[in-house]
Amino acid sequence: MARLKEEIAAYEEMCNDLELEHFGEWVVFRDKKLAGTYDSFDMAAEDAVKRFGRGPYLIRKVGAPPLTLPASVLYRTNNVLS
């Protein structure tokens, strides 16, 4: 969890510049650096998983408030509920 807090801090430090240049786009932060910008969450997530595996990394929409997801979404499995 500490590494994710570092990614959030790096995003917040760059937030003003990101809002000027990438407002409404999705960004990925890894190792306290901007790793990429994307047009959609799906594109950001797909590239982040391909490049970094399970993480941790931060995916955030520039200009949007932070999103909190329930643990069931964060740790979902491939099992289908009946």
C-alpha positions as CSV (number, residue, x, y, z in Angstrom):
1,M,0.0,0.0,0.0
2,A,2.9,2.3,0.6
3,R,4.0,2.1,-3.0
4,L,0.5,3.1,-4.2
5,K,0.6,6.1,-1.9
6,E,3.9,7.1,-3.6
7,E,2.2,6.8,-7.0
8,I,-0.7,9.0,-5.8
9,A,1.7,11.6,-4.4
10,A,3.6,11.7,-7.8
11,Y,0.3,12.1,-9.6
12,E,-0.7,14.9,-7.3
13,E,2.6,16.7,-7.7
14,M,2.1,16.7,-11.5
15,C,-1.6,17.3,-11.4
16,N,-1.6,20.9,-12.6
17,D,0.6,20.2,-15.6
18,L,-1.4,17.1,-16.4
19,E,-4.7,19.0,-16.3
20,L,-3.3,21.6,-18.8
21,E,-1.9,19.0,-21.2
22,H,-4.0,15.8,-20.7
23,F,-7.4,16.8,-19.2
24,G,-9.9,14.0,-19.5
25,E,-7.3,11.4,-20.5
26,W,-6.3,8.4,-18.4
27,V,-2.8,8.2,-17.0
28,V,-0.7,5.5,-15.5
29,F,2.0,6.1,-12.9
30,R,4.6,3.6,-12.0
31,D,7.8,4.1,-9.9
32,K,6.7,7.7,-9.2
33,K,6.8,8.6,-12.9
34,L,4.2,9.1,-15.6
35,A,4.3,5.8,-17.6
36,G,1.7,6.8,-20.2
37,T,-1.4,8.6,-21.3
38,Y,-4.5,7.0,-22.8
39,D,-7.9,7.8,-24.3
40,S,-9.7,5.2,-22.2
41,F,-9.4,3.3,-18.9
42,D,-9.4,0.0,-20.8
43,M,-6.4,1.1,-22.9
44,A,-4.6,2.3,-19.8
45,A,-5.3,-0.9,-17.9
46,E,-4.4,-3.2,-20.7
47,D,-1.0,-1.5,-21.3
48,A,-0.3,-1.3,-17.5
49,V,-0.9,-5.0,-17.1
50,K,1.1,-5.9,-20.1
51,R,4.1,-3.7,-19.0
52,F,4.0,-4.1,-15.2
53,G,1.9,-7.2,-14.4
54,R,-0.3,-6.9,-11.3
55,G,1.2,-3.7,-10.0
56,P,1.2,-1.7,-8.0
57,Y,0.6,1.2,-10.3
58,L,-1.9,4.1,-10.4
59,I,-4.5,4.5,-13.1
60,R,-6.3,7.8,-12.9
61,K,-8.5,10.0,-15.1
62,V,-7.0,13.5,-15.3
63,G,-9.4,16.1,-13.8
64,A,-11.7,13.5,-12.2
65,P,-12.0,13.1,-8.5
66,P,-10.3,9.9,-7.1
67,L,-12.4,6.8,-7.4
68,T,-12.7,4.2,-4.7
69,L,-13.6,0.7,-5.8
70,P,-14.9,-2.1,-3.6
71,A,-12.5,-4.9,-2.9
72,S,-14.8,-7.3,-4.9
73,V,-13.9,-5.3,-8.0
74,L,-10.2,-4.8,-7.2
75,Y,-9.7,-8.5,-6.5
76,R,-12.2,-10.1,-8.8
77,T,-11.5,-13.6,-10.1
78,N,-12.5,-15.2,-13.3
79,N,-15.2,-17.2,-11.6
80,V,-18.7,-16.5,-12.9
81,L,-21.4,-16.1,-10.2
82,S,-24.6,-18.1,-10.8
